[in-house]
Amino acid sequence: MVDIHADGAAIITAARQQWDTRAIKDYTFALTPFCFCAGMGLPITVQVRNGEEASPAGNLSVNGLFDWSEFAVDDEIGYAVSDFQLTP
């Protein structure tokens, strides 16, 4: 039997370590939340400058997504990240 929580936590921990090692501070990406909720499924553009979310507000940076995923491994909501770009 696979322990979803343990396996998911290990995957998230490894991915976060890789992200932290790269020390990327300036980037944009499209974030599409999906669930069975009304109004979900529409992408939003997230801008991060100098490691801080520039827009929109709500802890949507990559670090913020890691924070959310640590306690929501089997939650009924998910997020798709696309169009990730480093910005000068």
DSSP file (Angstrom, degrees, kcal/mol; ACC not computed):
  #  RESIDUE AA STRUCTURE BP1 BP2  ACC     N-H-->O    O-->H-N    N-H-->O    O-->H-N    TCO  KAPPA ALPHA  PHI   PSI    X-CA   Y-CA   Z-CA
    1    1 A M              0   0    0      0, 0.0     2,-0.5     0, 0.0     0, 0.0   0.000 360.0 360.0 360.0 137.6    0.0    0.0    0.0
    2    2 A V        -     0   0    0      4,-0.0     2,-1.0     1,-0.0     3,-0.1  -0.777 360.0-139.0 -93.6 130.5    1.3    3.5   -0.9
    3    3 A D     >  -     0   0    0     -2,-0.5     4,-2.8     1,-0.2     5,-0.3  -0.784  14.9-165.9 -88.1 102.0    1.1    6.2    1.7
    4    4 A I  H  > S+     0   0    0     -2,-1.0     4,-2.7     1,-0.2     5,-0.3   0.883  85.3  50.7 -58.0 -41.3    0.0    9.2   -0.3
    5    5 A H  H  > S+     0   0    0      2,-0.2     4,-2.4     1,-0.2    -1,-0.2   0.930 113.9  42.4 -65.7 -45.5    0.9   11.6    2.5
    6    6 A A  H  > S+     0   0    0      2,-0.2     4,-2.1     1,-0.2    -2,-0.2   0.936 118.6  44.4 -67.7 -46.6    4.4   10.3    3.0
    7    7 A D  H  X S+     0   0    0     -4,-2.8     4,-2.1     2,-0.2    -2,-0.2   0.923 115.7  47.8 -64.8 -43.8    5.2   10.0   -0.7
    8    8 A G  H  X S+     0   0    0     -4,-2.7     4,-2.4    -5,-0.3    -2,-0.2   0.908 111.4  50.5 -63.3 -42.2    3.7   13.3   -1.6
    9    9 A A  H  X S+     0   0    0     -4,-2.4     4,-2.5    -5,-0.3    -1,-0.2   0.890 110.0  50.4 -63.7 -39.6    5.6   15.1    1.2
   10   10 A A  H  X S+     0   0    0     -4,-2.1     4,-2.2     2,-0.2    -1,-0.2   0.901 111.3  48.4 -66.0 -40.4    8.9   13.5    0.1
   11   11 A I  H  X S+     0   0    0     -4,-2.1     4,-2.3     2,-0.2    -2,-0.2   0.923 113.4  47.0 -64.9 -44.2    8.3   14.7   -3.5
   12   12 A I  H  X S+     0   0    0     -4,-2.4     4,-2.6     2,-0.2    -2,-0.2   0.908 111.2  51.5 -65.2 -42.2    7.4   18.2   -2.3
   13   13 A T  H  X S+     0   0    0     -4,-2.5     4,-2.1     2,-0.2    -2,-0.2   0.923 111.9  46.5 -61.0 -45.2   10.4   18.4    0.0
   14   14 A A  H  X S+     0   0    0     -4,-2.2     4,-1.9     2,-0.2    -2,-0.2   0.907 113.4  48.6 -64.5 -42.4   12.8   17.3   -2.8
   15   15 A A  H  X S+     0   0    0     -4,-2.3     4,-2.4     1,-0.2    -2,-0.2   0.901 110.5  51.0 -65.2 -40.6   11.2   19.8   -5.3
   16   16 A R  H  X S+     0   0    0     -4,-2.6     4,-2.9     2,-0.2    -1,-0.2   0.898 108.3  52.3 -64.2 -39.8   11.4   22.6   -2.8
   17   17 A Q  H  X S+     0   0    0     -4,-2.1     4,-2.1     2,-0.2    -1,-0.2   0.906 110.2  48.4 -62.2 -41.6   15.1   21.9   -2.1
   18   18 A Q  H  X S+     0   0    0     -4,-1.9     4,-1.3     2,-0.2    -2,-0.2   0.919 112.7  48.4 -63.7 -43.3   15.8   22.0   -5.9
   19   19 A W  H  X>S+     0   0    0     -4,-2.4     4,-0.9     1,-0.2     5,-0.6   0.939 111.8  48.7 -61.8 -48.1   13.9   25.3   -6.1
   20   20 A D  H ><5S+     0   0    0     -4,-2.9     3,-0.7     1,-0.2    -1,-0.2   0.865 106.0  58.1 -61.5 -37.6   15.8   26.9   -3.1
   21   21 A T  H 3<5S+     0   0    0     -4,-2.1    -1,-0.2     1,-0.2    -2,-0.2   0.849 103.4  52.8 -61.3 -35.0   19.1   25.8   -4.6
   22   22 A R  H 3<5S-     0   0    0     -4,-1.3    -1,-0.2    -3,-0.5    -2,-0.2   0.717  91.6-152.2 -76.5 -20.4   18.5   27.8   -7.7
   23   23 A A  T <<5 -     0   0    0     -4,-0.9     2,-0.4    -3,-0.7    -3,-0.1   0.871  21.5-179.5  51.1  45.6   17.7   31.0   -5.8
   24   24 A I      < +     0   0    0     -5,-0.6    -1,-0.2     1,-0.1     3,-0.1  -0.654  11.6 167.8 -78.5 126.5   15.4   32.3   -8.5
   25   25 A K        +     0   0    0     -2,-0.4    26,-3.1     1,-0.2     2,-0.5   0.648  57.4  51.6-114.7 -22.1   14.1   35.7   -7.4
   26   26 A D  S    S+     0   0    0     23,-0.2    61,-2.0    24,-0.2     2,-0.3  -0.959  70.5 119.1-128.1 115.7   12.5   37.3  -10.5
   27   27 A Y  E     -AB  48  86A   0     21,-2.0    21,-3.0    -2,-0.5     2,-0.3  -0.987  39.2-144.6-163.5 164.7    9.9   35.4  -12.5
   28   28 A T  E     +AB  47  85A   0     57,-2.4    57,-2.8    -2,-0.3     2,-0.3  -0.954  21.3 166.7-132.6 155.8    6.3   35.3  -13.8
   29   29 A F  E     -A   46   0A   0     17,-1.8    17,-3.2    -2,-0.3     2,-0.5  -0.980  35.8-110.9-160.4 161.0    4.0   32.4  -14.4
   30   30 A A  E     -AB  45  82A   0     52,-3.2    52,-2.4    -2,-0.3     2,-0.5  -0.843  30.3-161.9 -95.6 133.4    0.3   31.6  -15.1
   31   31 A L  E     -AB  44  81A   0     13,-3.0    13,-2.2    -2,-0.5    50,-0.2  -0.970   7.2-173.4-119.4 123.5   -1.5   29.9  -12.3
   32   32 A T  E     - B   0  80A   0     48,-2.8    48,-2.5    -2,-0.5     2,-0.2  -0.936   9.5-157.3-118.7 108.8   -4.7   28.0  -12.9
   33   33 A P  E     - B   0  79A   0      0, 0.0     8,-1.6     0, 0.0     2,-0.4  -0.587  13.0-169.0 -78.9 145.9   -6.5   26.7   -9.9
   34   34 A F  E     + B   0  78A   0     44,-2.8    44,-2.7    -2,-0.2     2,-0.3  -0.997  25.3 113.6-140.7 138.7   -8.9   23.8  -10.4
   35   35 A C  S    S-     0   0    0     -2,-0.4    42,-0.1     2,-0.2     5,-0.1  -0.897  77.2 -73.8-169.9-166.1  -11.5   22.2   -8.2
   36   36 A F  S    S+     0   0    0     40,-0.4     2,-0.2    -2,-0.3    41,-0.1   0.030  91.6 116.4 -95.1  27.0  -15.3   21.8   -8.1
   37   37 A C  S >  S-     0   0    0      1,-0.1     3,-1.2     2,-0.0    -2,-0.2  -0.632  73.7-101.5 -96.3 152.4  -15.7   25.4   -7.0
   38   38 A A  T 3  S+     0   0    0     -2,-0.2     3,-0.1     1,-0.2    -1,-0.1  -0.478 104.7  19.5 -68.5 140.9  -17.5   28.2   -8.9
   39   39 A G  T >  S+     0   0    0      1,-0.3     3,-0.5    -2,-0.2    -1,-0.2   0.451  93.4 127.2  81.7   0.6  -15.1   30.6  -10.8
   40   40 A M  T <   +     0   0    0     -3,-1.2    -1,-0.3     1,-0.2    -6,-0.2  -0.470  44.4  55.6 -86.6 162.3  -12.2   28.2  -10.8
   41   41 A G  T 3  S+     0   0    0     -8,-1.6    -1,-0.2     1,-0.3    -7,-0.1   0.381  71.9 119.1  99.7  -3.1  -10.2   27.3  -13.9
   42   42 A L    <   -     0   0    0     -3,-0.5    -1,-0.3    -9,-0.1     2,-0.1  -0.849  62.7-125.9 -97.3 126.7   -9.3   30.8  -15.0
   43   43 A P        -     0   0    0      0, 0.0     2,-0.4     0, 0.0   -11,-0.2  -0.372  21.9-163.5 -71.9 147.6   -5.6   31.5  -15.2
   44   44 A I  E     -A   31   0A   0    -13,-2.2   -13,-3.0    -2,-0.1     2,-0.5  -0.955  20.2-121.9-124.3 149.3   -4.0   34.4  -13.4
   45   45 A T  E     -A   30   0A   0     -2,-0.4     2,-0.5   -15,-0.2   -15,-0.2  -0.805  24.1-159.9 -93.6 127.2   -0.6   35.9  -14.0
   46   46 A V  E     -A   29   0A   0    -17,-3.2   -17,-1.8    -2,-0.5     2,-0.5  -0.918   3.6-165.2-108.8 129.1    1.7   35.9  -11.0
   47   47 A Q  E     -AC  28  55A   0      8,-3.0     7,-3.2    -2,-0.5     8,-1.5  -0.957   3.7-172.4-115.2 130.4    4.7   38.3  -10.9
   48   48 A V  E     -AC  27  53A   0    -21,-3.0   -21,-2.0    -2,-0.5     2,-0.4  -0.988   2.3-175.9-124.0 129.1    7.5   37.9   -8.4
   49   49 A R  E >  S- C   0  52A   0      3,-2.8     3,-2.2    -2,-0.4   -23,-0.2  -0.991  71.0  -9.5-127.7 130.0   10.3   40.4   -8.0
   50   50 A N  T 3  S-     0   0    0     -2,-0.4   -24,-0.2     1,-0.3    -1,-0.1   0.841 129.0 -56.4  52.7  36.9   13.3   40.1   -5.7
   51   51 A G  T 3  S+     0   0    0    -26,-3.1     2,-0.4     1,-0.2    -1,-0.3   0.414 118.4 105.9  81.2  -3.2   11.6   37.0   -4.1
   52   52 A E  E <  S-C   49   0A   0     -3,-2.2    -3,-2.8   -27,-0.2     2,-0.3  -0.898  79.1-107.5-114.5 139.9    8.5   38.9   -3.2
   53   53 A E  E     -C   48   0A   0     -2,-0.4    -5,-0.3    -5,-0.2     5,-0.1  -0.475  31.2-177.0 -65.2 123.3    5.1   38.6   -4.9
   54   54 A A  E     +     0   0A   0     -7,-3.2    -6,-0.2     1,-0.4    -1,-0.2   0.829  60.7  40.5 -90.2 -38.4    4.5   41.8   -6.9
   55   55 A S  E    S+C   47   0A   0     -8,-1.5    -8,-3.0     1,-0.3    -1,-0.4  -0.942 103.6  14.6-166.9 150.9    1.0   40.9   -8.1
   56   56 A P  S    S-     0   0    0      0, 0.0     4,-0.4     0, 0.0    -1,-0.3   0.816  76.8-125.1 -76.2 177.1   -1.6   39.6   -7.3
   57   57 A A  S    S+     0   0    0      1,-0.2    -3,-0.1    -2,-0.1    -2,-0.0  -0.465  71.5  87.5 -79.5 154.7   -1.6   39.4   -3.5
   58   58 A G  S    S-     0   0    0     -2,-0.1    -1,-0.2    -5,-0.1    -3,-0.0   0.593 102.2 -81.3 132.7  19.5   -2.2   36.0   -1.8
   59   59 A N  S    S+     0   0    0     -3,-0.1    -2,-0.1     1,-0.1     8,-0.1   0.931  76.4 148.2  58.6  49.1    1.1   34.1   -1.3
   60   60 A L        +     0   0    0     -4,-0.4    -1,-0.1     4,-0.1   -14,-0.1   0.263  26.7 115.8-100.1  10.2    1.0   32.8   -4.9
   61   61 A S  S  > S-     0   0    0      1,-0.1     4,-2.4   -10,-0.1     5,-0.2  -0.194  86.6 -98.2 -68.0 171.0    4.8   32.7   -5.4
   62   62 A V  H  > S+     0   0    0      1,-0.2     4,-2.3     2,-0.2     5,-0.2   0.915 129.0  51.4 -58.0 -42.0    6.5   29.4   -6.0
   63   63 A N  H  > S+     0   0    0      1,-0.2     4,-2.2     2,-0.2    -1,-0.2   0.901 108.6  51.5 -61.5 -39.6    7.4   29.3   -2.3
   64   64 A G  H  > S+     0   0    0      2,-0.2     4,-2.4     1,-0.2    -1,-0.2   0.893 107.9  51.6 -62.8 -39.9    3.8   30.0   -1.4
   65   65 A L  H  X S+     0   0    0     -4,-2.4     4,-2.5     2,-0.2    -2,-0.2   0.888 108.6  51.3 -65.1 -38.4    2.7   27.1   -3.6
   66   66 A F  H  X S+     0   0    0     -4,-2.3     4,-1.5     2,-0.2    -2,-0.2   0.921 108.7  52.1 -62.0 -42.4    5.1   24.9   -1.8
   67   67 A D  H  X S+     0   0    0     -4,-2.2     4,-0.6     1,-0.2     3,-0.4   0.935 112.4  45.1 -58.5 -47.1    3.7   26.0    1.5
   68   68 A W  H >X S+     0   0    0     -4,-2.4     3,-1.2     1,-0.2     4,-0.7   0.918 110.1  54.2 -62.6 -43.7    0.1   25.2    0.4
   69   69 A S  H 3< S+     0   0    0     -4,-2.5     3,-0.3     1,-0.3    -1,-0.2   0.759  94.9  68.8 -67.9 -24.0    1.1   21.9   -1.1
   70   70 A E  H 3< S+     0   0    0     -4,-1.5    -1,-0.3    -3,-0.4     3,-0.2   0.804 113.4  28.3 -66.0 -27.7    2.7   20.7    2.2
   71   71 A F  H << S+     0   0    0     -3,-1.2    -1,-0.2    -4,-0.6    -2,-0.2   0.406 121.3  53.2-111.7   2.6   -0.7   20.5    3.9
   72   72 A A    ><  +     0   0    0     -4,-0.7     3,-1.2    -3,-0.3     5,-0.2  -0.102  58.6 133.0-128.0  37.3   -3.0   19.9    0.9
   73   73 A V  T 3  S+     0   0    0      1,-0.3    -1,-0.1    -3,-0.2    -3,-0.1   0.862  89.3  23.9 -58.9 -37.1   -1.4   16.8   -0.8
   74   74 A D  T 3  S+     0   0    0     -3,-0.1    -1,-0.3    -5,-0.0    -2,-0.1   0.116  93.7 131.1-116.5  22.4   -4.8   15.1   -1.1
   75   75 A D    <   -     0   0    0     -3,-1.2    -3,-0.1     2,-0.2    -6,-0.0  -0.177  68.7-113.5 -69.1 167.3   -7.1   18.1   -1.0
   76   76 A E  S    S+     0   0    0      2,-0.0   -40,-0.4   -40,-0.0     2,-0.4   0.224  93.7  76.8 -89.7  15.2   -9.8   18.6   -3.6
   77   77 A I        +     0   0    0     -5,-0.2     2,-0.3   -42,-0.1   -42,-0.2  -0.958  57.6 179.0-124.0 145.3   -8.1   21.6   -5.2
   78   78 A G  E     -B   34   0A   0    -44,-2.7   -44,-2.8    -2,-0.4     2,-0.4  -0.877  16.5-139.7-137.7 171.1   -5.1   21.7   -7.4
   79   79 A Y  E     -B   33   0A   0     -2,-0.3     2,-0.5   -46,-0.2   -48,-0.0  -0.999   3.6-156.0-137.1 135.3   -3.0   24.2   -9.3
   80   80 A A  E     -B   32   0A   0    -48,-2.5   -48,-2.8    -2,-0.4     2,-0.5  -0.955  10.6-158.8-110.4 128.7   -1.5   24.1  -12.7
   81   81 A V  E     +B   31   0A   0     -2,-0.5     2,-0.3   -50,-0.2   -50,-0.2  -0.912  22.9 158.9-106.4 130.8    1.5   26.3  -13.4
   82   82 A S  E     +B   30   0A   0    -52,-2.4   -52,-3.2    -2,-0.5    -2,-0.0  -0.915  47.3  34.5-143.1 169.1    2.3   27.2  -17.0
   83   83 A D  E     -     0   0A   0     -2,-0.3     2,-0.3   -54,-0.2    -1,-0.1   0.847  69.5-176.7  53.6  41.2    4.2   29.8  -19.0
   84   84 A F  E     +     0   0A   0    -55,-0.2     2,-0.4    -3,-0.1   -55,-0.2  -0.536   4.9 176.6 -69.8 128.5    7.0   30.1  -16.3
   85   85 A Q  E     -B   28   0A   0    -57,-2.8   -57,-2.4    -2,-0.3     2,-0.2  -0.998  29.4-131.5-138.9 134.0    9.5   32.8  -17.4
   86   86 A L  E     -B   27   0A   0     -2,-0.4   -59,-0.3   -59,-0.2   -62,-0.0  -0.604  27.8-151.3 -74.1 143.0   12.6   34.3  -15.7
   87   87 A T              0   0    0    -61,-2.0   -61,-0.1    -2,-0.2   -62,-0.1  -0.943 360.0 360.0-120.5 142.4   12.5   38.1  -15.8
   88   88 A P              0   0    0      0, 0.0    -1,-0.1     0, 0.0   -61,-0.1   0.506 360.0 360.0 -73.4 360.0   15.5   40.3  -15.8
